[in-house]
Amino acid sequence: MRTISSDDTTKEVKRLCIEANLYLGEDVLTCIESNLPKEQNPVGKDILNILIENANIAKEKAIPICQDTGMAVFFVQLGQEVIIEGKTIEEAINDGVRKGYEEGYLRKSVVHPLTRKNTKDNTPAIIHYEMVKGDKLVIEFAPKGFGSENMSKLKMLKPSDGVDGIKKFIIETVKEAGPNPCPPIVVGVGIGGTVDKCAQIAKKALLRDVGKYNYKDSYIADLEIELLKEINSLGIGPQGLGGNTTALAVNIETFPTHIAGLPVVVNINCHASRHKKVVI
C-alpha cells in the first residue's frame, strides 16, 4: 500500500484551480491558431486573434482567462493500493478549491440553488470518483463556467431514432445555443448509460485534449469528424458573429445502455475549454 497525505492532495488541487484558470491549455491555443488561416470571415479572424491575445495577457499578468472562473468539477481516479492519510479525499479536494479560489483571487460563484446565498469559497466541488488498479491518485480538474453550462441539453431518444436522431439533436442544440456559450466551442457528448451516467460521460468528454479523436472507437471518431464539419458549416462563427469556426472539437463518449433507451447529453464548453490534470 502507498500513503498519500491529504495535505499534499490539497496543495495539488489548489495549484490546479489557479493554473487552469490563468493559463490556456496548449491544446486549445494550438487549435485556435490552426483555425486562423481557415476562418473566412474577417470579423471571425479578428476575434480568434483577440482570443489568442487574451490568453497571452492572462499568462503574462497571471490573471484569469475569463471573469467566470467556474464551478469546480473533478474526475478522480483512486488506485486501490492508495491510502489517503489525514482528512478524507473529499475534504482534501474541497480544501484545495477553497484555498485556490481565495489565494488565486478567483471569482466565487457557488450559491444555494434557491436562496442564492453564496458559499463564499466556491465549494462544494463536484467530484466524480473511479476506483482503479495501482498506487496512483489521478485528479483532473475542469472549472465549468455557466455561460456554456446553461446550454446543456438532455434527450431520451428512442432506439429507433438511431445515429441520425443523435446527430440531429446535437446540431439543433448547438444552433439553439448560438453565441451564448462564447464560441468557438468544444462540444462534449455522452451517449448511453442512464440519465446520470450519460451526463457524467458528456462532461468527462470535455477533458479530452482538443484535436484528439476517440481512440477507442473508430466509428465514434468518424462521427466526431462529421459533426465538427457540420457544426462549422452553421455560420455561427467566433462569438456568434459569423464565420466557419463555430467549434474547435466534438468529443463523444459512449456507455452501454438498456435495450429500451438511447439517452444523449450535450455539454458545451466555451472557447477556453479549461482542464488540467495531476498524477500523485
N, C-alpha and C positions, 0 to 999 in steps of 0.2 A: 504493500500500500504506500501511497505517496501523500504527504500532508501539504496542503496549501493554506497559507494564512489568509483569513478573511480581510486582514488589513492590506495585504498585497492585492487582493481582488478589488477592494475599494479603490486603491491607488490607480490601478489599471483602468477601471471604469471611469474614474474622474478624468483621466487622460483622454480616453475615447470620446467622452462627452464634449470636451473642449476642442480637440483636434478635428473631429468630424464636422463641427460647426464652423470652424475657421478656415480649413484647408479643403478646397475642392479636390475630389479624387482624381488621380491621373487618368483613370479610365474614362471619366466623364469629360475632363478637359480635352483629352485626345480626340474623343468622339465629336465634340463641338467644333474643334479645329478642323477635323476631317470633313465636316459638313459645310464649312465656309465656301470652298470653291464650287460646291454643288447647289448652294442656295441661289435661286434665280431671282428672288425679289430683293431689290436694293435695300429696302427697309428691313427685311428679314436678315440680310447680311450685316447691316449696321447693328442690329440687336445682338446677333451672335458675337460680334466684336466687343460689344458692351459687356456681355456676359463673361467673356474672357478677361476683359479689363477689370471687371468687378472681382473676379476670382483672384487676380493678381494683387489688387489693392488689399483685399481681405487677408491674403497671405503675408504681404509686406507689413501691414499695420497690425496684424493679429487681431482682427475684428471679424464678427460673424459674416458669412456669405450673405445671409438673409436675416431680417429682423425676426422672422418666425423661426426660432431655434427648436421648435418641435416638441412633441411628446416623446419621451424616451421609450424606445422599443428594443428589446433584446431577444436574440436567439442564442441559447446556451447549450453547449454540448458538454456534459459532465462525464468524464471517464469513470468507469465502475471501480477503478483502483485508486480513486482520489477521495481524500477526506478533507473537508473544509474545517479548519481549526479556528475556534473563536466564535464569531457570530455565524448565523446561517447564511447560506449563499444569497438568499433574497435580501436579508438585511444588509449584507456587504454591498450588493449591487445598488440598492436604494441609497445607501450612504455615499457611494461613489457619484450617483446622479446629483444628490444634494450638494456635495462639495464641488462637483464640476460646474454646475449651473451657478453656484454662488461665486466661486473663485474665478470662473471664466467670464463673469458678468453677462451671462446668457439669459434671455428673457424667460421668465417662469410663467407658463401658460396653462397649467393644470388646475382645473376648478371642479367643484361639486357639480354634477350634471344638472341639478335643479336649482339649488340656491345660488349657484355660480360663485360661491366663495372660493377664493384662491388658496391652494395649499401652501403657497409661498416658497416652495423649494423644488417644484417640478416633479415631485413624487406623488403617488407611487408610479413606478415604471411598469410597463407591460413586458412580462418576461415569459418566454416560451422555452421549456426545458426538454432536453433529449438525453437519455442515458445511452452511452456508447462504451465500447471496449477501450481499454488503455488507461494511461495515468496522466492525461492532459485535461485542462479546462479551456474550452474554446468559447469566447464571448464575441458575438457580432452585434454591433450597435447601429441603429438607424433612427436618427431624430426625425420624426414624421410631422411635417407641417400640415396644417389643416386646409389650406387653400386647395391642395391636391387631395388630401384625405376625404374631404367633403364630396369629391367627385366619384367616390367608390360606388359600385353597384353590385348587387347580388341578383341572380335569376335562377330559379329552379326550372331548368328546361326539361322537356320530355325527351327520353332516349331517342325517339323518332326524329327529333329536331336535328340530331347529328352535328357534324362538323360545320355544316352551313349555318345552322342556328347559332352555334357558338361564335362563328365569325361575324354574323350579323349583329349579335348582342355587343361584342367588343367594339365594332366600328361605330354603332349607334351611341355607345357610352362615351367614346372619345369625341364624337361630333357634338353631343349634348354638353360635354364639359367645356368645349370651345377654349376661350382664353383663360378660364378660371384657374386651372392648375399651373399657370405660368409655363407654357410650352417654350422650347421643345421638351416633351415629357418622356418618362420611361413608364411603360405600361406593364404592370405586374398582373398576371392572370393565373388563377387557380382553377383547375378543372377536376371534379370528382370529390370523393370523400363524402362527408356530411356538411351541413351549413358551416359549422365552426371550423372543421378541418380545411374546407375549401378556402375560407377567408384567410386562414393561417398560411397556407402554401402560396396564396396570391401575394401576401406580404413578404414571405420569405423569398419569392422570386425577385423582389426588388433589391435583394442583397447581392445578387449575381453581378459581376462586373459588366458594365455596359460594353456591348460588342461581342460578348461571349454567348453563343447559342447553346441550347440544351444538348449537352454532350451525351446524355443517357439515352436519348431517343431521337433518331434522325427524322422521323415523321414529324415530331413536335418542333424540331429545329427548322424544318422546311415551312411549317405553319407560321413560326415566328417571322421568318424572312418575308413570307407572303403578306402577313398582316402589317408588317412595318412599311412595306411598299404601298399598300392600300391606304394606310393612315396618312402617309406623307403625300398622298395624292388628293387629300381632302381640301387642301388650300388654307388650312387654319394658320400654319406658319408660326415662327417665333413670336411669343407673347400675343398670339392671336391676330396679328396684323397682316397676315397673308404670307404665303411662301410654301416651299416644299420641304421644310424641316419642322414638321409638327411633332415628330417623335424621334428620339435617339435610339430606342430599342423597344422591343416587345419580348418580355421574358415570361415564359409559360412553364408552370409546374403542374404535374398531374398526380392523382392518387386514386387507387381503385374505389369504385362506388357500388351502390346497390343496383340490382337489375332494373329497378323501377325508377331510377333517378339519373339526372345529369346536372348537378349543380355547377354553376360557373360564377366566379367572383372576379371583378376587375378592380384592381387597386392601383391608382396612378401616383407617380412621383413627379415632382416639379423638375426643372432642368438640372438642379443641383444634385439630385438623387444621392443624398448623403448616406454613407455607410462606412464603417470601419471595424476592423477585426483584430483581436489579440489572442494569442495562444500562450497559456501559462503552464 
